[in-house]
Amino acid sequence: MSSPQPPLAAPRAAGDSPDVAASASDALRVAIIGNPNTGKTTLFNALTGLRQRVGNFAGVTVERVEGTFKGPDGRRVIVLDLPGSYSLSAGSPDERIALEVLLGRDKDRWRPDVVLVVVDAVHLERNLFLTSQVLELGIPVVVALNQFDVAEDEGVRIDIPELIHELGVPIVPTVAKRGEGLEPVKRALITAATLPAPDRRFALPEAATTALQPLVACLEADGLSTVAAHMEALRLLGVDHPEAHVATVPGIDDAIREAAEALRRAGFIPGRFEAERRYAWIAQVIGRAVQRRVNALHTISDRIDDIALHRVWGPLVFIALMAIVFQAVFSWATPLMDGIQAVISMAGGAIGAQLPAGDLRSLVVDGVFSGVGSVLVFLPQIAILFAFIGLLEHSGYMARAAYLMDRLMRRVGLHGKSFIPMLSGYACAVPGIMATRTIEDPKDRLATILVVPLMSCSARLPVYTLLIGAFVPPTSLFLGMTLQGLTMLIMYGLGTVAALAVAAIFRQTLLKGPVRPMILELPPYRWPSLKSLGVSVVQRCQLFLQRAGTVILALSVLLWALATYPKSAVDPTQLPAQQQETQLAHSVLGRVGHAIEPMVRPLGYDWKIGVSIASSFAAREVFVSTMSTIYGVGDVGDTEHALQSRLVAERHPDTGAPMYTPLIAVGLMVFYVFALMCMSTVAVTVREAGGGRVGWGWAALQFGYMLALAYGGAWIVYAGGTALGFGG
């Protein structure tokens, strides 16, 4: 071994805040890490279930998921799911976060007592690079040998006792998707916390050790343990520029430069030194512990890929899958939506009946139940969309979609990897933008960030569903597809085409540069874990409900107040609907709407749509709740259908012509395809695009060009359709 053994358990990092330390002092703290596509998140979900909290790492938009479970000894175990990483080289924000947590540099997070490394038993060689780095951090380690069943099926025989001997840590075979191996993993984590931390498993040449010693000493002076300093010294030889934290270490630049020069004099190439040493050791480990059955036949994944990746059949399969997704979103959710509507209607009616007529009853029924309820009914559609995207990702098909799209993406100047964040944008632009962290080239990454919000996210679903349900008939077309489902698919396709076109413009102007070749891992197809998929969908639905219970609720109450005050004089000769119209026109909301109306009138919109668009800049779903509040459909029963009926029945006060037509509905959907109306997306763009003035500059450009596209697209639809005689 090249350095002394560290203490029995990893010491609490100097950066641990007292509050963080106190909250976790009575629990075992575990960080779980692994390469992408190893089943890391599936294992995390299997261990923790729904006992999870989702947030972001401090100062960045990298998602942080933390969960708990009860250990075999009754001890509470806190598990932090670190971002998927191929190494600790910190070449991407994901890897940088993982490295900072494991080295104790993240002042807002605790340093783990044990690290659980999840490796793919089928591709052990590739996974052991990250494992070898983690072994040198001075923290006890447990290795979960996941997808062990797939390895056996493919003729991979792993000598586990020999592998334990080579790595020097507990190793547990697991099949995370079926929950196999969970109890042994839990016991191994408890046991590992009492064992000495592992050390480097291979020796460096004496000349290299001597060359690195001044750099190791420099890192030890900054507070790293001897073991971690040796790992960090090797890592720093392969990076172009040290990270911000490392760059502040006194004398670090000179130490790195002198170590590199000393290695060159000894006959080594500094930038390749770590990789060469680690892979040489990995080759020896694989040679001793792994045997593979020679099999010239295609695996099941290969046979599926013969069709899924075919030049002709592959794109057709992809289009068919997308058609199924959007038809399901529109049709499968209907019974569930009807059920939610019935519950909301009964609850609103029951509570409203207990209140006397007046402003309080109006606030509860028209403000809360009409505003929030009109958005909650779309929860089944959002859940179905997240379930389909999770299914594509967990099954291994998402990587194939990126491969299929690579040729098209390269024609517009984007990398094939850009398609995965863009496809994630169908669910939500925030994780889609965060997923660009896997793109190495800064210009490719920034171009992808700027166009991801053009992909129609789940927040647009309530708007699309409202307008399609009101103005597009459910005519059957072919293969179970209806005109409503086809319209939904066209809206999603329009956003996708626009994203590719805008990306091409950016890559030819502000972000001009060559497109790098794509290197992409195609994981084997596997049946997704229903439990893991369910946990993921539930988490996303919880986030949607939180927004409905906070942002949308607050805005609904505010909009109700703006529509209710000041009170107008009641004319007893008017019908109730006319009295409501008079009150709206006299209210603050009506006055603001009439001030906005000249700006939206060229698009065919009245002041009510103008106010609803303006209010939805906080969150797109608010458009529906605003329209519900304006039309006061909270006490009608079926909120969604009642609002659709009110829109269809609305007439122009002067001409008596329909106020809303299919043409206006299409123009409004086109507006929402392009417009960036999501404060969360703007905030994420600011951070991911560089932060500070630079990040705000790119975010302003993104918001501006999308608003111009939205207004221009809606105007073209309305003006063009009117000229062609479709205005009636």
Secondary structure, DSSP 8 states (H G I E B T S, - for coil): --S----SS----TT--HHHHHHHTTSEEEEEEE-TTSSHHHHHHHHHTT-EEEEE-TTS--EEEEEEEE-TTS-EEEEEE----S-SS--SHHHHHHHHHHTT--TTS---SEEEEEEEGGGHHHHHHHHHHHTTSSS-EEEEEESHHHHHHTTEEE-HHHHHHHH-S-EEE-BGGGTBTHHHHHHHHHHHTTS-----SS---HHHHHHHHHHHHHHHHTT--HHHHHHHHHHHTT-SS--HHHHTSTTHHHHHHHHHHHHHHTT--HHHHHHHHHHHHHHHHHHHHEEE----S--HHHHHHHHHT-TTHHHHHHHHHHHHHHHHHHHTTHHHHHHHHHHHHHHHHHHHHTS-TTHHHHIIIIIIIHHHHHHHTTHHHHHHHHHHHHHHHHHTHHHHHHHHHHHHHHHTT--GGGHHHHHHTTT-HHHHHHGGGG--SHHHHHHHHHHGGGS--GGGHHHHHHHHHHHS---EEETTEEHHHHHHHHHHHHHHHHHHHHHHHHHHTTT------------------HHHHHHHHHHHHHHHHHHIIIIIHHHHHHHHHHHH-S-----TTS-HHHHHHHHHHHSHHHHHHHHHHHHHGGGT--HHHHHHHHHTTSBTTHHHHHHHHHHT-TTSS-HHHHHHHHHHH-B-TTT--BSS-HHHHHHHHHHHHH---BHHHHHHHHHHTTSHHHHHHHHHHHHHHHHHHHHHHHHHHHHHHHHTT---
